[in-house]
Amino acid sequence: MLTELIRKEILEHLMSLRFAIACVLCFVVILCSLFVRLQDYDAAMKDYHENSARLKKQLADLEKGHPWSIIWGGVEVIQRPNPLKVFVRGVDPGNGMAARVNGFQPARLHRNESLNRLVQLFPAMDMVSFVGVIMSLLAIVFGYDAVCGEKERGTLRLMLSYSVPRDTVLLGKWIGGYVTLVLPFILAILAGAAVVMTQADVALTVEQWHRFAAIAGLALLFIAAVYSMAVWVSSVTPRSSTSIMVLVTIWLIAILAVPNLSPYLAQAWREGENPVEAQKAQLAVLWDLWQREVDAPMKEYDRQHGFVGEHWWENVDWNVWEGDGEKKGLKDGYERSAFEDQCETRAHRLSIEMFRKLDEKSVRSLDPQIELGRWISRVSPFSCFALAATELTDTGVLQKRQFLNQLHDYQLKLCDFAFARVAKRDQVRLERQSTDRNFDWAKETPGAPPAFVYTPPAGSEYAKAVLLDAGILTGMALVFLMLSYVSFLRYDVR
Amino acid sequence: MMLRLLIRKEILSHVLSFRFAVTFVIFLVLIFTSIYVTVNGYEQEIAEHGARVRAYQEHLKGIITQDDHDRIGWRLFWDDGKLDAVPVSALSWLGHGMQSINPIAINTYRWGAKEVDRGLTRNPLLGLLQVPDFIYVVNVVLSLLAVLFMFDAVCGEKEAGTLRLTLSNPVPRHLVLLGKWIGGYLVLMIPFLIATIGGLVYAWSQGVLAANSEQLTRIGLLLLTSCLYIAVFFNLSLFVSAATDRSATSLLVCLFLWVTFIIAVPNMAPVTAQILRETPSLHLIESNKEAVDREYQLKIDQLTQTTGELAYGKKIEQERERLEKERDARKRQWDRYFEDRKHDQFSLAKTLARTSPSGCWIFAAVALTDTGPAAHERLVAARNRLEQTYKEKCDKLEEHRRQNDWKFPEMTVEEFPALMVQNASAAQSLMDALNDMLILIILNVVCFMAAFMRFLRYDVR
């Protein structure tokens, strides 16, 4: 009996205009947006390759040069574009983050200047927005008259005059409608995946394909939740025009209003760190530290070692190793430089650690706001899907923080490399006891600066981030289905 | 008389319907919540801007009042520079526009300027979705409600059998259509205007909306444009309704058009333009500029070697200066090339987005709230001016220092150049928005005429 009912529903939907429209929308929009995002990814990859070659050369040059150029000039760091961004845009419109890391400023991400500025007004369409807006609307269109529409046409009365249990009728309607609704979506997604597979540049790993499959699974759950809601509303309203109005109202609130408003409401109710205070604290770090760790000890050093006058180097005869009573020699100059380097190294290291602490404080102060925003938005199934999909594709908050954390680690590693070379130079010069002041950095302190390699969060982190949202979506789908069942049992078919 | 009767009938049938009640509630809830949220955000931004201005002034004062003049020079020219807070647009609470790409401050040094953004103090989730401001609500919610109001205007009456009855009386068809249009439009727009005025009163009570002619003109024009925009979807749905026999079919077609015009076309425009008019990457431009640097460094080194002198002396200084100027000009050429290509791409994206009424509405609205591309360009121009004037100021200070035993003169915070962003007048904004308003008017006329033509031949049986 159930098979018969499902077959009837599927045939009815397959021959309807709504199915044709669903097919057109799924194939045209998914493939067009994928094509556009693939082109965007190609451009990002081209940019990445060009940039990598340039940065490799820069790193090689740094090996030959003075290490302070790393501290003051810094090194540019780029992240390889994420191929999963062809499916999900995430929290940042660009693909592949970039930053400049040096020894005197906090590590900050660059803005993608090549990006078309209009993206701010018209954000590009991706799988999340397609599923969230278009598929949910289609789910409503497929389900708004599932029960009341049949009542209006009189066919429900006819059907129930036979010995068909109501639960089987509802289940048949649900399964038949859902299958025809997701069929064009699944086919379009498979076509999209096939297109991606043919692209040599977008080489997704097995793990990334698994994640893509997980997103598709979440999308099916999301569609099931919205479709169940539509069937429920249809079984509590007597007319299809009332049903569509109620559903569109719920759709406007749940899909468009709640997710968009939630971060702003959270911002209004839970303030993060005051950005002005955060900036003031950062501005103060370097000069305060510099005065304490470099200026004061150097003044003391000069006083103790008899470096008088405004310019200490005027006290040194640079052509003799040991000085006489009147003038100091090269040895004294080198010793002073070595002490100064030690002080500066300490100041830079401390400032980097301070910057990191300040950054961590800013991030921590935002956590309650982000969490509140997430919880408010979880009223909407769209938010659950969007949050889970961004984390799964490594384009969400988790990944951004991971990148920043690794950037901080790299900053320390890079500066330690530069400081070690300076210390080595100071040691070599004093040991050599020569008046030849030339120093070959590449020969005397060999070694290339460390390169930055981004490691994505571990699989368990993703599972943790996604499980809750997947659970909520499943719960919503089941609750709405149960509500439809209860309402349909009491539905007046006359 | 007849028209008035028809309008009255339409208004009554709508007002007594369930959809009117739902529409009213949606307008009240969404418009008011949106204005509440954006007004709060705006107040926070204004407070932050004030605090930032004060903090930057104190910071600059701290630098210029130091005793160590070497350190003043070092910090003023190279390390700290001067910080200027970027002002917030007065109507950004109605439409955020392109404000999110604006930096919060400009940090100017002797060598140039860089932008300071919100960094880690910004909630990253804000980047995932769009700002739910008034422009967004009108763009998405109002257009959808317009579609829902009109999708069964003609075919629904046919299904109910009332159209046949109406037309059996001596009523001209154009009057019936006009009556439907005016009645339906008034019923949709009145709750919208009531909710919007309520929101504006809230903004005024919070001190965010200044009741001056400039702002009131802008808001008036914004409301007028929103009426034009809604009318486009009203007419489009009327046309679809007059071209279909069943309201279920009409609803599907209308929703399909809505998705196409609101979601698909405008959102694909920027990326499509990126593909059709590729711009070179910024890194490529930087590489080329670095190559120019290397080429001129070689020339300067050669100059020193061929003269057999040290790199000092008036003649060599002059030649070096000439080469440096030439180098800077060539680097600027690369910057200009990049900007021109970006501008071309931007223009194409604008044209593509304008193929949808949603694109026209957004462009007109951001122009009227002064948060659009024009406002962004004025900020960039102000930044460039500041960069130039700050460099000149630093050069002057350095010259003074050189001539006065490396001592700076007495300095005050006020004597330093500041970021001066010119605001567009309401008339200028209107000129920016005019093209899009005209497109909306044309679309209205075309859709209404198409609906009229279809209705004249409509089979009411």
Chai-1 contact restraints between the chains, C-beta under 6 A:
chainA,res_idxA,chainB,res_idxB,connection_type,confidence,min_distance_angstrom,max_distance_angstrom,comment,restraint_id
A,L17,B,T249,contact,1.0,0.0,6.0,A-B,restraint_1
A,L17,B,L252,contact,1.0,0.0,6.0,A-B,restraint_2
A,R18,B,L252,contact,1.0,0.0,6.0,A-B,restraint_3
A,I21,B,L252,contact,1.0,0.0,6.0,A-B,restraint_4
A,I21,B,F256,contact,1.0,0.0,6.0,A-B,restraint_5
A,V29,B,A264,contact,1.0,0.0,6.0,A-B,restraint_6
A,V36,B,M268,contact,1.0,0.0,6.0,A-B,restraint_7
A,V36,B,V271,contact,1.0,0.0,6.0,A-B,restraint_8
A,Q39,B,I275,contact,1.0,0.0,6.0,A-B,restraint_9
A,D40,B,V271,contact,1.0,0.0,6.0,A-B,restraint_10
A,D47,B,S281,contact,1.0,0.0,6.0,A-B,restraint_11
A,E50,B,H283,contact,1.0,0.0,6.0,A-B,restraint_12
A,E50,B,L284,contact,1.0,0.0,6.0,A-B,restraint_13
A,N51,B,H283,contact,1.0,0.0,6.0,A-B,restraint_14
A,R54,B,S287,contact,1.0,0.0,6.0,A-B,restraint_15
A,V91,B,P124,contact,1.0,0.0,6.0,A-B,restraint_16
A,V91,B,G127,contact,1.0,0.0,6.0,A-B,restraint_17
A,V91,B,L128,contact,1.0,0.0,6.0,A-B,restraint_18
A,D92,B,G127,contact,1.0,0.0,6.0,A-B,restraint_19
A,E113,B,L282,contact,1.0,0.0,6.0,A-B,restraint_20
A,S114,B,S281,contact,1.0,0.0,6.0,A-B,restraint_21
A,S114,B,L282,contact,1.0,0.0,6.0,A-B,restraint_22
A,N116,B,P270,contact,1.0,0.0,6.0,A-B,restraint_23
A,N116,B,Q274,contact,1.0,0.0,6.0,A-B,restraint_24
A,N116,B,Q345,contact,1.0,0.0,6.0,A-B,restraint_25
A,N116,B,A349,contact,1.0,0.0,6.0,A-B,restraint_26
A,L118,B,P270,contact,1.0,0.0,6.0,A-B,restraint_27
A,L118,B,A349,contact,1.0,0.0,6.0,A-B,restraint_28
A,V119,B,P270,contact,1.0,0.0,6.0,A-B,restraint_29
A,Q120,B,M98,contact,1.0,0.0,6.0,A-B,restraint_30
A,Q120,B,S100,contact,1.0,0.0,6.0,A-B,restraint_31
A,Q120,B,I101,contact,1.0,0.0,6.0,A-B,restraint_32
A,L121,B,I362,contact,1.0,0.0,6.0,A-B,restraint_33
A,F122,B,P266,contact,1.0,0.0,6.0,A-B,restraint_34
A,F122,B,N267,contact,1.0,0.0,6.0,A-B,restraint_35
A,F122,B,A269,contact,1.0,0.0,6.0,A-B,restraint_36
A,F122,B,P270,contact,1.0,0.0,6.0,A-B,restraint_37
A,F122,B,A353,contact,1.0,0.0,6.0,A-B,restraint_38
A,A124,B,V271,contact,1.0,0.0,6.0,A-B,restraint_39
A,M125,B,N267,contact,1.0,0.0,6.0,A-B,restraint_40
A,V133,B,I263,contact,1.0,0.0,6.0,A-B,restraint_41
A,I134,B,V259,contact,1.0,0.0,6.0,A-B,restraint_42
A,T242,B,F18,contact,1.0,0.0,6.0,A-B,restraint_43
A,M245,B,F18,contact,1.0,0.0,6.0,A-B,restraint_44
A,M245,B,R19,contact,1.0,0.0,6.0,A-B,restraint_45
A,M245,B,V22,contact,1.0,0.0,6.0,A-B,restraint_46
A,T249,B,V22,contact,1.0,0.0,6.0,A-B,restraint_47
A,T249,B,I26,contact,1.0,0.0,6.0,A-B,restraint_48
A,L252,B,V141,contact,1.0,0.0,6.0,A-B,restraint_49
A,L256,B,V140,contact,1.0,0.0,6.0,A-B,restraint_50
A,A257,B,L30,contact,1.0,0.0,6.0,A-B,restraint_51
A,P259,B,L129,contact,1.0,0.0,6.0,A-B,restraint_52
A,N260,B,L129,contact,1.0,0.0,6.0,A-B,restraint_53
A,N260,B,Q130,contact,1.0,0.0,6.0,A-B,restraint_54
A,N260,B,P132,contact,1.0,0.0,6.0,A-B,restraint_55
A,L261,B,V37,contact,1.0,0.0,6.0,A-B,restraint_56
A,L261,B,P132,contact,1.0,0.0,6.0,A-B,restraint_57
A,P263,B,N123,contact,1.0,0.0,6.0,A-B,restraint_58
A,P263,B,L125,contact,1.0,0.0,6.0,A-B,restraint_59
A,P263,B,L126,contact,1.0,0.0,6.0,A-B,restraint_60
A,Y264,B,V37,contact,1.0,0.0,6.0,A-B,restraint_61
A,A268,B,N40,contact,1.0,0.0,6.0,A-B,restraint_62
A,G272,B,T121,contact,1.0,0.0,6.0,A-B,restraint_63
A,E273,B,T121,contact,1.0,0.0,6.0,A-B,restraint_64
A,P275,B,T121,contact,1.0,0.0,6.0,A-B,restraint_65
A,V276,B,E48,contact,1.0,0.0,6.0,A-B,restraint_66
A,V276,B,A51,contact,1.0,0.0,6.0,A-B,restraint_67
A,V276,B,R52,contact,1.0,0.0,6.0,A-B,restraint_68
A,V276,B,A55,contact,1.0,0.0,6.0,A-B,restraint_69
A,A278,B,T121,contact,1.0,0.0,6.0,A-B,restraint_70
A,K280,B,A55,contact,1.0,0.0,6.0,A-B,restraint_71
A,L283,B,H59,contact,1.0,0.0,6.0,A-B,restraint_72
A,D359,B,L120,contact,1.0,0.0,6.0,A-B,restraint_73
A,S362,B,L120,contact,1.0,0.0,6.0,A-B,restraint_74
A,S362,B,T121,contact,1.0,0.0,6.0,A-B,restraint_75
A,V363,B,L120,contact,1.0,0.0,6.0,A-B,restraint_76
A,L366,B,N123,contact,1.0,0.0,6.0,A-B,restraint_77
A,Q369,B,N123,contact,1.0,0.0,6.0,A-B,restraint_78
A,I370,B,N123,contact,1.0,0.0,6.0,A-B,restraint_79
A,I370,B,L125,contact,1.0,0.0,6.0,A-B,restraint_80
A,G373,B,L125,contact,1.0,0.0,6.0,A-B,restraint_81
A,V397,B,P124,contact,1.0,0.0,6.0,A-B,restraint_82
A,K400,B,P124,contact,1.0,0.0,6.0,A-B,restraint_83
